[in-house]
Amino acid sequence: MAPKQQKLTQRFVDAVEAEDKRFLIWDSELASFGLRVMPSGVKAYVIRYRIGQGRLARERLVTLGKSSQLRCEAARARAMDFKAEARIGLDPEAERRRDELGIPTVADLIEMWGKEAAPFHRRTGAVRKPERYMSDIRILRAHVIPVLGKKRINEVRKYDITRLRDAITGGETAMKRKTGPRGIQEVRGGAGTAHRTIAMLKSVFAYALDLEILEKNPCLGVRLQPIAQRERYLTQAEAKRLGDVLTEWERRGEALNAIRIIRLLSLTGARRGEIVELRWLEIDFERGFLRLAATKSGKSIRPISGAAQRLLAEAPRVHPVWVFPDANMSGPYQGLPKVWRLIRQQAGLEDFRMHDLRHSFASFGAANGLSLLVIGALLGHKNTSTTQRYAHLANDSARKAANDVANMVANAMGTGGDDR
């Protein structure tokens, strides 16, 4: 096993051997100068330093160069230069990155972000679905690039972001444009679009901060109009109408995959993509769970009802992976939006979105006395704050329960109950 500390010389560096795991050997003479050895046998000199002084000074570990390209004494000299500059508050690594990358325009930064950062969740590092981040990129291209695209990112100020927000809100960036021989993209404005666009642009500039080619995020402090959460739930009568239409389509044998998906969305409260892209291996029939590998909030385990299990058990296994394959057997089902439009129109639910099936599932649960904690578990919420939107429904159920209990007590005491 290699020592953790040793005077680094060219002879020692040449002789040190790789092990099963990566390890570091720190130089015994120059503090924070070291050699990193990878299992592959690749060796590189590193320097660990703080920018400025004091406990709050930022720490950085930087690779100075591979031992195959840099002699030991040259690496030591370079490490001493790094430490000297860092001691007076300079960051030589950040300067090097700025020199390599230059100062990109906003348009260039959006494209860099789209390729390198957008495919991953910023906080967790989880892989995002392509359709999600490609939608983000399209919005940024449509609303941001025409207004700020040519500006260098170090020239963008908070005032520019405020003007962009107001332009999107007022519909100034709205337009229609061709995306192909037959395709047309309709770009709409409004307060909701402005909120989403500026929030994404904030992440784009945060990526520039990570690359250390920008000092401050110009989106910080820009006020955004709160997005009004749309509350739409199925009533008992509407649920009956929707069920009747689904049954009629089943009787005719039309779009059976779409019908099963809609029924499952209603019975589970799952997101559309979670059911459309459901795989056989994600269904635990024995214990009654869906073990979803990739959702909006990461891996998720959801209990499902007997009715949902029966529906899944009855689905024909025509594909080894997908529960609901497309007609070409090349991926998950693709025709749901068109079928849903026809079904909701036939049921007289033109204002009812497919995602509202998820809200309706939660509202029926709250009406039957389920706690917010249980509702959140059924919906796969990671944060309890996400489930708070259903608090008023749970409160109604709790109020009714309180009246029922109070009436029982009052009647037992002979004082009479209150039916309100």
Stockholm file with secondary structure:
# STOCKHOLM 1.0

chainA/1-420         MAPKQQKLTQRFVDAVEAEDKRFLIWDSELASFGLRVMPSGVKAYVIRYRIGQGRLARERLVTLGKSSQLRCEAARARAMDFKAEARIGLDPEAERRRDELGIPTVADLIEMWGKEAAPFHRRTGAVRKPERYMSDIRILRAHVIPVLGKKRINEVRKYDITRLRDAITGGETAMKRKTGPRGIQEVRGGAGTAHRTIAMLKSVFAYALDLEILEKNPCLGVRLQPIAQRERYLTQAEAKRLGDVLTEWERRGEALNAIRIIRLLSLTGARRGEIVELRWLEIDFERGFLRLAATKSGKSIRPISGAAQRLLAEAPRVHPVWVFPDANMSGPYQGLPKVWRLIRQQAGLEDFRMHDLRHSFASFGAANGLSLLVIGALLGHKNTSTTQRYAHLANDSARKAANDVANMVANAMGTGGDDR
#=GR chainA/1-420 SS CCCSEECCCHHHHHHCCCCSSCEEEEESSSTTEEEEECTTSCEEEEEEEEESSSTTSEEEEEEEEETTTSCHHHHHHHHHHHHHHHHTTCCHHHHHHHHHHCCCBHHHHHHHHHHHTTTBCTTTCCBCCHHHHHHHHHHHHHHTHHHHTTSBGGGCCHHHHHHHHHHHHTTTTCEEEECSSSCEEEECCSHHHHHHHHHHHHHHHHHHHHHTSCSSCTTTTCCCCCCCCCCCCCCHHHHHHHHHHHHHHHHHTCSHHHHHHHHHHHHHCCCHHHHHTCBGGGEETTTTEEEEEEETTEEEEEECCHHHHHHHHHSCCCSSSBSSBCTTSSSBCCCHHHHHHHHHHHTTCTTCCTTHHHHHHHHHHHHTTCCHHHHHHHHTCSSHHHHGGGHHHHHHHHHHHHHHHHHHHHHHHTSCCCCC
#=GC SS_cons         CCCSEECCCHHHHHHCCCCSSCEEEEESSSTTEEEEECTTSCEEEEEEEEESSSTTSEEEEEEEEETTTSCHHHHHHHHHHHHHHHHTTCCHHHHHHHHHHCCCBHHHHHHHHHHHTTTBCTTTCCBCCHHHHHHHHHHHHHHTHHHHTTSBGGGCCHHHHHHHHHHHHTTTTCEEEECSSSCEEEECCSHHHHHHHHHHHHHHHHHHHHHTSCSSCTTTTCCCCCCCCCCCCCCHHHHHHHHHHHHHHHHHTCSHHHHHHHHHHHHHCCCHHHHHTCBGGGEETTTTEEEEEEETTEEEEEECCHHHHHHHHHSCCCSSSBSSBCTTSSSBCCCHHHHHHHHHHHTTCTTCCTTHHHHHHHHHHHHTTCCHHHHHHHHTCSSHHHHGGGHHHHHHHHHHHHHHHHHHHHHHHTSCCCCC
//
